[in-house]
Structure formats: structure tokens, C-alpha cells
Amino acid sequence: MAYYLGRDLDIALTTEHTSTGLVVNQLNADPGNLQIAQRTWADGTAPAYTYEDSRDRDNLFAAPLRQVSDTVFGDLTESIDPSGQAAANETWDNRPDNIVGVDLSVSTQDEDVQFIGQRSILKAEVKKENSITLTRKKKDAVWNTAYDQARFGLDENGATGNGQYQPDFTGYGYRVYLKFNTDATLGETFILTNCCITEYGVSMSPDASQEETMTLISYTNPIILSGADASAQVGDAAGGL
């Protein structure tokens, strides 16, 4: 297990779908009536749209896997939205806001197998069990809504997944990127694929909520890329699709 401060890493979060991401909608102008919604971005071909409107940018939970700008890190800018209206070059990015800590655990789940007449015990690996816990200063209800309504990401059709498929299914869950150097060409990028959200919590004080934590678990092998590879399309370079 390793713990990092938010300032030590460059963090990005996407779905495992090439062109569909997830945002949180506020229904009927009611702050308490929130719903997860799918948003389809372009797959890299022109004309390319990076978001549908400024509200989607502000309430983005996870963008699509394949990025129009060829990177999952950094600010992404688009001057036109799908309705054809100018968007004044507003920017958005894949980084969760206000991250203060990252707890990373890489391990396997194994089982002891003992044969009759044999003195030695075989350690048989059952599955990978990698988890990451993100902690941030709470500013909205985006994480809470995602935990409540979209723990398993999207299915292959771009609809909200229900978890009724294998944990290494191509479109299953989310993809979490940890870049261990903020330089564009240096440092390794550690990628957890096919993550599902398993835990969510909020720390409270007498007068306000302070921080919220979200835990994601992956049962697949992590992907480690060099800085040179990670500066390109990380989603494609990682072989996720």
C-alpha cells in the first residue's frame, strides 16, 4: 500500500467507452434531484466536440476513454458545442477537483492448495485485487451521485452498466490514471483498468462536510507506461480497446 498527496500526482479519470462519458444532471432546477447522464463526445474525427455545454463541463464525472486532444492530461478546449453555438473556448479536463490524497494498493488474492501425501503447499493465484482510494475536498454531489447510480461505468452500448458481466470485459467500469511526474514527457503513468466503485464516504464536522473519499477496485493487471507513451493517446496505447 502506498499513500500520495494530491500534489504529488497528475490524476485523470475516464470511462472504458471510446466516445461516451458520464456527467451529473440537475433535474427540474432542483438541487436535490440529481441524475447520472451519458454524454457522447466525438471519437477523434472532425468535427470534434469535447463537451455538450458548460454545465456538463462543471458536472463531469468521467470523460470518454479516447480523447480528442490525444491526451487524458491537461486542459482541453473547444470553441463549438454540438448545438452549433460558440462556447467561448471554455476548457475542461479529466482531473477530479481538489484531490488531497491517493491511497494505492496493488495485490493479488490467492488460495492455499494442498495435495494428499505432499508436504508443500501450493499458492494458487485466484485474481488480481488492486484498489485506489481518492480523497478530495467536497464541493458538490457529483461523486455521491456516481456512487449511487453508476458504480460499474458503462456497458458496450454506452448505457449505464449494471455489473452483470465479467470484470475484465472491454467496456467495464472506469480507468484511473496516475502520472508520477507532472512534466509532459517524464515520469511513468500507472493505469488501473476496468475499475468499479466499491466504497464512498464523507467526513463531517459540526457545521459542514469536509472531505469525501471514493474507492475503486480493479481485478485486472495494471498498465505501466513510460512518459513518452503516456503523452500520446493513453487509452489506445494501453490496449484497452
C-alpha positions in Angstrom: 0.0 0.0 0.0 1.3 3.5 -0.9 -0.1 6.9 0.0 0.5 10.0 -2.1 -0.5 13.6 -1.6 -2.7 15.1 -4.4 0.1 17.5 -5.3 2.5 14.6 -6.0 0.5 13.1 -8.9 -1.3 14.0 -12.0 -4.7 12.2 -11.9 -7.2 11.5 -14.6 -10.5 9.5 -14.6 -12.3 8.2 -17.7 -14.8 5.6 -18.6 -13.8 2.5 -20.6 -16.0 3.6 -23.6 -14.4 5.2 -26.6 -16.8 8.1 -27.0 -19.3 8.2 -24.1 -18.7 9.8 -20.7 -20.8 10.4 -17.6 -22.0 13.7 -16.2 -24.4 14.6 -13.4 -27.6 16.4 -14.3 -29.8 18.6 -12.1 -33.4 17.9 -12.9 -36.2 20.4 -12.8 -33.9 23.0 -11.2 -34.0 21.0 -8.0 -30.5 20.8 -6.3 -31.6 17.6 -4.6 -32.8 15.9 -7.8 -29.6 14.7 -9.4 -29.2 12.0 -12.1 -26.3 10.5 -13.8 -26.4 11.0 -17.6 -24.5 9.8 -20.6 -22.8 12.3 -22.9 -21.3 11.3 -26.3 -18.1 13.0 -27.4 -16.5 12.7 -30.8 -14.1 9.7 -31.3 -11.3 11.9 -32.6 -12.6 12.7 -36.1 -13.6 16.2 -37.1 -15.8 18.0 -36.2 -14.7 17.1 -32.7 -16.7 18.1 -29.6 -15.2 17.9 -26.2 -18.4 18.6 -24.2 -22.0 19.4 -24.8 -22.3 22.6 -22.8 -20.7 24.4 -19.8 -22.9 22.6 -17.3 -21.5 19.3 -18.5 -18.0 20.6 -18.0 -18.8 21.7 -14.5 -20.6 18.4 -13.6 -18.3 16.0 -15.4 -17.5 12.7 -13.5 -15.7 10.7 -16.2 -14.9 11.6 -19.8 -14.6 9.0 -22.6 -11.6 6.8 -22.9 -10.4 8.2 -26.3 -9.5 11.8 -26.1 -9.9 14.3 -29.0 -6.8 16.1 -27.9 -4.7 12.9 -27.8 -4.1 13.1 -24.1 -6.0 12.4 -20.9 -4.0 15.0 -19.0 -4.1 18.8 -19.3 -6.8 21.3 -20.2 -8.9 20.5 -23.2 -10.5 23.4 -25.1 -13.3 23.5 -27.7 -14.9 26.6 -29.2 -18.0 24.9 -30.7 -20.6 22.7 -29.0 -22.9 20.2 -30.7 -25.8 22.7 -30.9 -23.6 24.8 -33.2 -23.3 27.7 -30.7 -19.9 29.3 -29.9 -18.7 28.2 -26.5 -16.1 30.9 -25.9 -13.2 28.5 -25.8 -14.2 27.2 -22.4 -11.9 24.5 -21.0 -12.4 21.2 -19.1 -10.1 18.4 -18.0 -10.3 14.8 -16.7 -8.8 15.6 -13.3 -11.0 15.2 -10.3 -11.0 18.6 -8.5 -9.5 19.2 -5.1 -7.7 15.9 -4.6 -5.8 15.9 -1.3 -4.7 12.2 -1.1 -4.4 9.0 -3.1 -4.1 5.6 -1.4 -2.9 2.9 -3.8 -2.9 -0.9 -3.1 -1.6 -3.5 -5.6 -2.1 -7.1 -4.5 -3.5 -10.5 -5.5 -5.9 -12.8 -3.9 -4.6 -16.4 -3.6 -5.6 -19.7 -2.2 -3.7 -22.5 -0.5 -3.9 -25.8 -2.3 -2.5 -28.9 -0.5 -2.3 -32.4 -2.1 -2.6 -35.6 -0.2 0.9 -37.0 0.6 2.7 -33.8 -0.3 4.4 -31.7 2.3 4.5 -28.5 0.3 1.5 -26.1 -0.2 0.8 -24.5 -3.5 -0.2 -20.9 -3.6 -2.6 -20.5 -6.5 -3.5 -17.0 -7.6 -7.2 -16.5 -7.9 -7.4 -12.9 -9.1 -5.8 -9.5 -9.0 -7.1 -7.2 -6.4 -5.9 -3.7 -6.9 -7.6 -0.7 -5.3 -7.3 3.0 -5.2 -8.9 5.4 -2.8 -9.2 9.1 -3.8 -9.8 11.7 -1.2 -10.8 15.3 -2.1 -12.3 18.4 -0.6 -16.1 18.1 -1.1 -17.5 20.8 -3.3 -20.6 19.1 -5.0 -22.6 16.0 -5.2 -21.0 14.5 -8.4 -19.1 11.7 -6.6 -22.1 10.8 -4.4 -24.4 10.6 -7.5 -21.9 8.5 -9.4 -21.6 6.0 -6.5 -25.3 5.8 -6.2 -26.2 5.4 -9.8 -23.1 4.4 -11.9 -20.8 2.2 -9.9 -20.0 0.0 -12.9 -19.5 2.6 -15.5 -21.0 1.9 -19.0 -21.8 -1.2 -21.0 -20.7 -1.7 -24.6 -23.8 0.2 -25.9 -23.0 3.3 -23.9 -25.7 2.8 -21.3 -25.1 2.8 -17.5 -23.8 -0.6 -16.6 -25.4 -2.9 -14.0 -22.3 -5.0 -13.2 -23.7 -8.2 -14.8 -20.6 -9.0 -16.8 -17.0 -10.2 -16.3 -14.7 -7.7 -14.6 -12.3 -7.8 -17.5 -15.0 -7.0 -20.1 -13.7 -4.4 -22.5 -16.2 -1.7 -21.6 -16.5 -2.5 -17.9 -16.1 0.3 -15.3 -13.6 3.2 -15.2 -10.0 3.8 -16.0 -7.8 5.7 -13.4 -4.5 7.2 -14.5 -1.7 8.2 -12.1 1.2 10.1 -13.6 4.1 10.3 -11.2 5.6 13.4 -12.7 3.7 16.5 -14.0 6.2 17.0 -16.8 4.7 16.3 -20.2 7.5 13.8 -21.2 8.9 12.5 -17.9 7.7 10.0 -15.3 5.7 6.8 -15.5 1.9 6.5 -15.8 0.2 3.8 -13.7 -3.2 2.8 -15.1 -5.9 0.8 -13.4 -8.4 -0.5 -15.9 -11.9 -1.9 -15.5 -12.4 -0.3 -12.1 -15.7 -0.4 -10.3 -16.7 1.9 -7.4 -17.0 -0.1 -4.2 -17.0 2.5 -1.4 -17.9 6.1 -0.8 -17.8 8.2 2.4 -17.9 11.8 3.6 -16.2 13.1 6.7 -18.4 15.5 8.7 -17.9 18.3 11.2 -20.5 20.1 13.3 -21.0 22.8 10.7 -20.1 21.3 7.3 -18.9 18.3 5.3 -15.1 18.4 4.9 -13.8 15.6 2.7 -15.1 12.8 0.6 -13.4 9.5 -0.3 -14.1 7.1 -3.2 -12.6 3.6 -3.6 -12.3 1.9 -6.9 -11.2 -1.7 -7.3 -9.7 -3.4 -10.4 -9.3 -7.2 -10.9 -7.1 -6.8 -14.0 -3.4 -6.3 -14.4 -2.3 -2.7 -14.1 -0.7 -1.0 -17.1 2.6 1.0 -16.7 3.7 3.3 -19.5 6.7 5.5 -19.8 6.3 9.3 -20.0 6.8 9.2 -23.8 3.9 6.7 -24.3 1.6 8.4 -21.8 1.8 11.8 -23.5 0.0 10.3 -26.5 -3.4 8.7 -26.5 -3.1 6.7 -23.3 -6.4 4.9 -23.8 -5.3 3.4 -27.2 -1.6 2.9 -26.1 -2.7 0.9 -23.1 -4.6 -1.5 -25.4 -7.9 -1.0 -23.6 -9.9 -1.1 -26.8 
